[in-house]
Amino acid sequence: MRNRNAAVPRNAVVTGSTSGIGLATARALAEGGCHVMLNGFGDRAEIDRLCAEIAARSGTTIVYSGADLSRPEEARALVSEATAVLGPIDILVNNAGIQHVAALHEFPEDKWDLLLAVNLSAAFHTIKAALPAMRERRWGRIVNTASVLGLVGAPHKPAYVAAKHGIIGLTKSVAIEVAEHGITCNAVCPGTVLTPIIEKQIAQQAQVTGLREEQVLEAVFLDKMPTGRLVPPDEVAATIAFLCSDAAASITGTAIPVDGGYTTH
């Protein structure tokens, strides 16, 4: 991710990066030479330890913001805070996501609003905040973590499916608008990755369906994945890191599945 035309490393923001795909992505970008701002929830002492560990391994600056992305003003402030600490943001990875599983007729309205705020609207606010500096420097990389459920439907997840379809639409719209400014915008669509959000989904699906959790994993999450295995977070992170590189300059507006063949059905 180092700029071929300068010795200055890129500056990156990765939302939802205190665990799972986001943390793996922060590690990958840092190892590629980026200064990175992590964001998410969790034990502050553990987050500080992670920042120190990544910084020691990469030799780059790693900082943290606890911005709550369900709040538009905090999503926008995240970019301002990162810019103040690291400098202008070159790379923005919108990875933060939450889930709630329930049949549509029982789906809580507050959960609908919350999922759309975090999984979709937050990306709009961070992209809007980051774009002016990217346009000025005529270089930028934006990657949005969607899902295979941004490409296909699924029961009991109406807000998540709607938001992930929306994030792909936002990705395409942004890509067209900023292409002439040297900025790309892409989405990755992971299959089942064993992260805290998936572990919670498995438990919720077990309650909804009456199946045991191991049955849910096989019947709901792995049944449509020809590889028959969970996707490691590092594999998704590697795809994101490539999309953030100079070599990916001609890839924009795409939604790339990293799904073990899920969407081949």
C-alpha positions as a Markdown table, in Angstrom:
| # | Residue | x | y | z |
|---|---|---|---|---|
| 1 | Met | 0.0 | 0.0 | 0.0 |
| 2 | Arg | 3.0 | 2.3 | -0.1 |
| 3 | Asn | 2.8 | 5.1 | -2.6 |
| 4 | Arg | 5.1 | 4.2 | -5.5 |
| 5 | Asn | 5.7 | 7.9 | -6.1 |
| 6 | Ala | 6.5 | 8.9 | -2.6 |
| 7 | Ala | 8.1 | 7.6 | 0.6 |
| 8 | Val | 5.1 | 8.6 | 2.7 |
| 9 | Pro | 3.0 | 5.6 | 3.8 |
| 10 | Arg | -0.8 | 5.6 | 3.2 |
| 11 | Asn | -3.2 | 6.5 | 6.0 |
| 12 | Ala | -6.1 | 4.2 | 6.6 |
| 13 | Val | -9.3 | 4.0 | 8.6 |
| 14 | Val | -10.9 | 0.6 | 9.2 |
| 15 | Thr | -14.2 | 0.6 | 11.0 |
| 16 | Gly | -15.4 | -2.4 | 13.0 |
| 17 | Ser | -11.7 | -3.4 | 13.4 |
| 18 | Thr | -11.4 | -4.6 | 17.0 |
| 19 | Ser | -12.1 | -8.2 | 16.0 |
| 20 | Gly | -12.9 | -10.4 | 13.0 |
| 21 | Ile | -12.5 | -9.3 | 9.4 |
| 22 | Gly | -11.8 | -5.7 | 10.4 |
| 23 | Leu | -9.0 | -6.6 | 12.7 |
| 24 | Ala | -7.4 | -8.9 | 10.1 |
| 25 | Thr | -7.7 | -6.0 | 7.6 |
| 26 | Ala | -6.1 | -3.5 | 9.9 |
| 27 | Arg | -3.2 | -6.0 | 10.4 |
| 28 | Ala | -2.9 | -6.6 | 6.6 |
| 29 | Leu | -2.8 | -2.9 | 5.8 |
| 30 | Ala | -0.3 | -2.1 | 8.6 |
| 31 | Glu | 1.9 | -4.9 | 7.3 |
| 32 | Gly | 1.7 | -3.3 | 3.9 |
| 33 | Gly | 3.1 | 0.0 | 5.3 |
| 34 | Cys | -0.1 | 1.9 | 6.3 |
| 35 | His | -0.7 | 4.0 | 9.4 |
| 36 | Val | -4.1 | 2.8 | 10.6 |
| 37 | Met | -6.9 | 4.0 | 12.8 |
| 38 | Leu | -8.9 | 1.1 | 14.4 |
| 39 | Asn | -12.5 | 1.6 | 15.4 |
| 40 | Gly | -15.0 | -0.6 | 17.3 |
| 41 | Phe | -16.2 | -1.7 | 20.7 |
| 42 | Gly | -14.5 | -3.9 | 23.3 |
| 43 | Asp | -12.3 | -3.9 | 26.3 |
| 44 | Arg | -10.1 | -0.8 | 26.1 |
| 45 | Ala | -7.1 | -2.5 | 27.7 |
| 46 | Glu | -7.3 | -5.3 | 25.1 |
| 47 | Ile | -7.7 | -2.8 | 22.3 |
| 48 | Asp | -4.7 | -0.8 | 23.4 |
| 49 | Arg | -2.7 | -4.1 | 23.5 |
| 50 | Leu | -3.8 | -4.9 | 20.0 |
| 51 | Cys | -2.7 | -1.4 | 18.7 |
| 52 | Ala | 0.7 | -1.8 | 20.4 |
| 53 | Glu | 1.1 | -5.3 | 19.0 |
| 54 | Ile | 0.3 | -4.2 | 15.4 |
| 55 | Ala | 2.5 | -1.1 | 15.7 |
| 56 | Ala | 5.4 | -3.2 | 16.9 |
| 57 | Arg | 5.1 | -5.7 | 14.1 |
| 58 | Ser | 4.5 | -3.2 | 11.3 |
| 59 | Gly | 6.6 | -0.2 | 12.4 |
| 60 | Thr | 3.6 | 2.0 | 11.5 |
| 61 | Thr | 1.4 | 4.2 | 13.7 |
| 62 | Ile | -1.7 | 2.5 | 15.0 |
| 63 | Val | -4.4 | 4.5 | 16.8 |
| 64 | Tyr | -8.0 | 3.9 | 18.0 |
| 65 | Ser | -11.3 | 5.6 | 18.0 |
| 66 | Gly | -14.4 | 4.4 | 19.9 |
| 67 | Ala | -16.8 | 6.3 | 17.6 |
| 68 | Asp | -20.3 | 4.8 | 17.7 |
| 69 | Leu | -21.2 | 4.5 | 14.0 |
| 70 | Ser | -24.9 | 4.3 | 14.7 |
| 71 | Arg | -24.6 | 8.1 | 15.3 |
| 72 | Pro | -24.0 | 10.1 | 12.1 |
| 73 | Glu | -22.1 | 12.8 | 13.9 |
| 74 | Glu | -19.7 | 10.3 | 15.3 |
| 75 | Ala | -19.2 | 8.6 | 12.0 |
| 76 | Arg | -18.2 | 11.9 | 10.4 |
| 77 | Ala | -16.0 | 12.8 | 13.4 |
| 78 | Leu | -14.2 | 9.5 | 13.0 |
| 79 | Val | -12.7 | 10.7 | 9.7 |
| 80 | Ser | -11.8 | 14.1 | 11.2 |
| 81 | Glu | -10.2 | 12.5 | 14.2 |
| 82 | Ala | -8.1 | 10.1 | 12.0 |
| 83 | Thr | -7.0 | 13.0 | 9.8 |
| 84 | Ala | -5.9 | 15.1 | 12.8 |
| 85 | Val | -3.8 | 12.2 | 14.2 |
| 86 | Leu | -2.5 | 10.5 | 11.0 |
| 87 | Gly | -2.9 | 13.1 | 8.2 |
| 88 | Pro | -5.2 | 13.0 | 5.2 |
| 89 | Ile | -7.0 | 9.6 | 4.8 |
| 90 | Asp | -6.0 | 7.6 | 1.7 |
| 91 | Ile | -7.8 | 4.4 | 2.5 |
| 92 | Leu | -11.3 | 3.9 | 4.0 |
| 93 | Val | -12.6 | 0.4 | 4.8 |
| 94 | Asn | -16.2 | 0.4 | 6.0 |
| 95 | Asn | -16.4 | -2.9 | 7.8 |
| 96 | Ala | -18.5 | -2.2 | 10.9 |
| 97 | Gly | -21.6 | -4.3 | 11.0 |
| 98 | Ile | -24.2 | -5.7 | 13.3 |
| 99 | Gln | -27.0 | -8.3 | 13.0 |
| 100 | His | -30.3 | -9.3 | 14.4 |
| 101 | Val | -32.2 | -12.4 | 13.4 |
| 102 | Ala | -36.0 | -12.6 | 13.7 |
| 103 | Ala | -39.0 | -13.4 | 11.5 |
| 104 | Leu | -40.2 | -10.3 | 9.6 |
| 105 | His | -43.5 | -10.1 | 11.4 |
| 106 | Glu | -41.7 | -10.1 | 14.8 |
| 107 | Phe | -38.7 | -8.0 | 13.7 |
| 108 | Pro | -38.3 | -5.1 | 16.2 |
| 109 | Glu | -38.5 | -1.7 | 14.5 |
| 110 | Asp | -35.7 | -0.3 | 16.6 |
| 111 | Lys | -33.4 | -3.1 | 15.4 |
| 112 | Trp | -34.3 | -2.3 | 11.8 |
| 113 | Asp | -33.3 | 1.3 | 12.3 |
| 114 | Leu | -30.1 | 0.4 | 14.1 |
| 115 | Leu | -29.0 | -2.1 | 11.5 |
| 116 | Leu | -29.5 | 0.3 | 8.6 |
| 117 | Ala | -27.7 | 3.0 | 10.6 |
| 118 | Val | -24.6 | 0.9 | 11.2 |
| 119 | Asn | -24.5 | -1.3 | 8.2 |
| 120 | Leu | -25.4 | 1.3 | 5.5 |
| 121 | Ser | -25.8 | 4.9 | 6.6 |
| 122 | Ala | -22.5 | 4.9 | 8.5 |
| 123 | Ala | -20.6 | 4.2 | 5.2 |
| 124 | Phe | -22.4 | 7.1 | 3.5 |
| 125 | His | -21.2 | 9.4 | 6.3 |
| 126 | Thr | -17.6 | 8.3 | 6.4 |
| 127 | Ile | -17.3 | 8.3 | 2.6 |
| 128 | Lys | -18.7 | 11.8 | 2.4 |
| 129 | Ala | -16.3 | 13.0 | 5.0 |
| 130 | Ala | -13.2 | 11.3 | 3.4 |
| 131 | Leu | -13.9 | 12.1 | -0.2 |
| 132 | Pro | -12.8 | 15.8 | -0.4 |
| 133 | Ala | -9.2 | 15.1 | 0.7 |
| 134 | Met | -9.0 | 12.1 | -1.7 |
| 135 | Arg | -10.3 | 14.2 | -4.6 |
| 136 | Glu | -7.8 | 16.9 | -3.8 |
| 137 | Arg | -4.9 | 14.5 | -3.9 |
| 138 | Arg | -6.4 | 12.5 | -6.8 |
| 139 | Trp | -5.9 | 9.1 | -5.1 |
| 140 | Gly | -8.1 | 7.1 | -2.8 |
| 141 | Arg | -9.3 | 3.6 | -2.0 |
| 142 | Ile | -12.7 | 2.9 | -0.5 |
| 143 | Val | -13.7 | -0.7 | 0.3 |
| 144 | Asn | -17.1 | -1.6 | 1.8 |
| 145 | Thr | -17.7 | -4.9 | 3.5 |
| 146 | Ala | -21.0 | -6.2 | 2.2 |
| 147 | Ser | -21.9 | -9.9 | 2.3 |
| 148 | Val | -23.1 | -12.7 | 0.1 |
| 149 | Leu | -26.5 | -11.5 | 1.5 |
| 150 | Gly | -25.9 | -8.3 | -0.5 |
| 151 | Leu | -26.2 | -10.5 | -3.6 |
| 152 | Val | -28.9 | -13.0 | -2.6 |
| 153 | Gly | -31.8 | -13.1 | -0.1 |
| 154 | Ala | -32.2 | -15.0 | 3.2 |
| 155 | Pro | -35.0 | -15.5 | 5.7 |
| 156 | His | -35.1 | -13.9 | 9.2 |
| 157 | Lys | -32.6 | -11.2 | 8.3 |
| 158 | Pro | -34.6 | -8.5 | 6.5 |
| 159 | Ala | -32.6 | -5.5 | 7.8 |
| 160 | Tyr | -29.2 | -7.0 | 7.2 |
| 161 | Val | -30.1 | -8.2 | 3.7 |
| 162 | Ala | -31.6 | -4.8 | 2.8 |
| 163 | Ala | -28.5 | -2.9 | 4.2 |
| 164 | Lys | -26.0 | -5.2 | 2.4 |
| 165 | His | -27.9 | -4.9 | -0.9 |
| 166 | Gly | -27.8 | -1.1 | -0.2 |
| 167 | Ile | -24.1 | -1.0 | 0.5 |
| 168 | Ile | -23.4 | -2.6 | -2.9 |
| 169 | Gly | -25.6 | 0.0 | -4.6 |
| 170 | Leu | -23.8 | 2.8 | -2.7 |
| 171 | Thr | -20.5 | 1.3 | -3.8 |
| 172 | Lys | -21.5 | 1.4 | -7.5 |
| 173 | Ser | -22.8 | 4.9 | -7.3 |
| 174 | Val | -19.7 | 6.2 | -5.5 |
| 175 | Ala | -17.4 | 4.4 | -8.0 |
| 176 | Ile | -18.9 | 6.0 | -11.0 |
| 177 | Glu | -18.9 | 9.5 | -9.4 |
| 178 | Val | -15.2 | 9.5 | -8.3 |
| 179 | Ala | -13.5 | 7.4 | -11.0 |
| 180 | Glu | -12.0 | 10.4 | -12.8 |
| 181 | His | -10.4 | 11.5 | -9.6 |
| 182 | Gly | -8.1 | 8.5 | -9.2 |
| 183 | Ile | -10.4 | 7.0 | -6.5 |
| 184 | Thr | -11.8 | 3.5 | -6.5 |
| 185 | Cys | -14.7 | 2.1 | -4.5 |
| 186 | Asn | -15.4 | -1.6 | -4.2 |
| 187 | Ala | -17.3 | -4.0 | -2.0 |
| 188 | Val | -16.3 | -7.5 | -0.8 |
| 189 | Cys | -19.0 | -10.1 | -0.1 |
| 190 | Pro | -17.8 | -12.6 | 2.4 |
| 191 | Gly | -19.5 | -15.9 | 2.9 |
| 192 | Thr | -19.6 | -17.4 | 6.4 |
| 193 | Val | -16.6 | -16.1 | 8.5 |
| 194 | Leu | -16.5 | -17.3 | 12.1 |
| 195 | Thr | -16.5 | -13.9 | 13.8 |
| 196 | Pro | -18.4 | -12.7 | 16.9 |
| 197 | Ile | -21.3 | -11.5 | 14.7 |
| 198 | Ile | -21.6 | -15.0 | 13.1 |
| 199 | Glu | -21.4 | -16.8 | 16.4 |
| 200 | Lys | -24.3 | -14.6 | 17.7 |
| 201 | Gln | -26.3 | -15.3 | 14.5 |
| 202 | Ile | -25.8 | -19.1 | 14.9 |
| 203 | Ala | -27.3 | -18.8 | 18.4 |
| 204 | Gln | -30.2 | -16.6 | 17.2 |
| 205 | Gln | -30.9 | -18.9 | 14.3 |
| 206 | Ala | -31.0 | -21.8 | 16.7 |
| 207 | Gln | -33.7 | -20.0 | 18.7 |
| 208 | Val | -35.7 | -19.2 | 15.6 |
| 209 | Thr | -35.5 | -22.6 | 13.9 |
| 210 | Gly | -35.4 | -24.9 | 17.0 |
| 211 | Leu | -32.2 | -26.5 | 15.7 |
| 212 | Arg | -29.0 | -27.1 | 17.7 |
| 213 | Glu | -26.2 | -24.6 | 17.0 |
| 214 | Glu | -24.1 | -27.2 | 15.2 |
| 215 | Gln | -27.1 | -28.1 | 13.0 |
| 216 | Val | -27.6 | -24.4 | 12.2 |
| 217 | Leu | -24.0 | -24.1 | 11.2 |
| 218 | Glu | -24.3 | -27.0 | 8.8 |
| 219 | Ala | -27.8 | -26.4 | 7.5 |
| 220 | Val | -27.9 | -22.6 | 7.3 |
| 221 | Phe | -24.3 | -21.4 | 6.9 |
| 222 | Leu | -22.2 | -24.2 | 5.2 |
| 223 | Asp | -24.9 | -26.0 | 3.1 |
| 224 | Lys | -24.5 | -23.5 | 0.2 |
| 225 | Met | -20.7 | -23.2 | 0.4 |
| 226 | Pro | -19.2 | -25.8 | -1.9 |
| 227 | Thr | -15.9 | -25.7 | -0.1 |
| 228 | Gly | -17.7 | -26.8 | 3.0 |
| 229 | Arg | -15.6 | -24.7 | 5.3 |
| 230 | Leu | -15.7 | -21.3 | 7.0 |
| 231 | Val | -13.9 | -18.5 | 5.3 |
| 232 | Pro | -10.9 | -17.3 | 7.4 |
| 233 | Pro | -10.9 | -13.6 | 8.1 |
| 234 | Asp | -7.3 | -13.3 | 6.7 |
| 235 | Glu | -8.6 | -14.4 | 3.3 |
| 236 | Val | -11.1 | -11.6 | 3.2 |
| 237 | Ala | -8.5 | -9.1 | 4.6 |
| 238 | Ala | -6.1 | -10.1 | 1.8 |
| 239 | Thr | -8.7 | -9.3 | -0.8 |
| 240 | Ile | -9.4 | -5.9 | 0.8 |
| 241 | Ala | -5.7 | -5.1 | 1.0 |
| 242 | Phe | -5.3 | -5.9 | -2.7 |
| 243 | Leu | -8.2 | -3.6 | -3.6 |
| 244 | Cys | -6.4 | -0.9 | -1.6 |
| 245 | Ser | -3.2 | -1.2 | -3.6 |
| 246 | Asp | -1.9 | 0.6 | -6.6 |
| 247 | Ala | -2.2 | -2.6 | -8.6 |
| 248 | Ala | -6.0 | -2.5 | -8.2 |
| 249 | Ala | -6.4 | 0.9 | -9.9 |
| 250 | Ser | -8.6 | -0.4 | -12.6 |
| 251 | Ile | -11.0 | -2.4 | -10.3 |
| 252 | Thr | -13.9 | -0.2 | -9.2 |
| 253 | Gly | -17.6 | -0.5 | -8.7 |
| 254 | Thr | -17.3 | -4.3 | -8.1 |
| 255 | Ala | -18.8 | -6.6 | -5.5 |
| 256 | Ile | -16.3 | -9.4 | -5.1 |
| 257 | Pro | -17.5 | -12.6 | -3.4 |
| 258 | Val | -15.1 | -14.3 | -1.0 |
| 259 | Asp | -17.6 | -17.0 | -0.2 |
| 260 | Gly | -16.4 | -20.5 | -0.8 |
| 261 | Gly | -18.6 | -20.7 | -3.9 |
| 262 | Tyr | -21.8 | -19.6 | -2.0 |
| 263 | Thr | -23.0 | -17.4 | -4.9 |
| 264 | Thr | -22.3 | -20.0 | -7.6 |
| 265 | His | -25.7 | -21.6 | -6.8 |
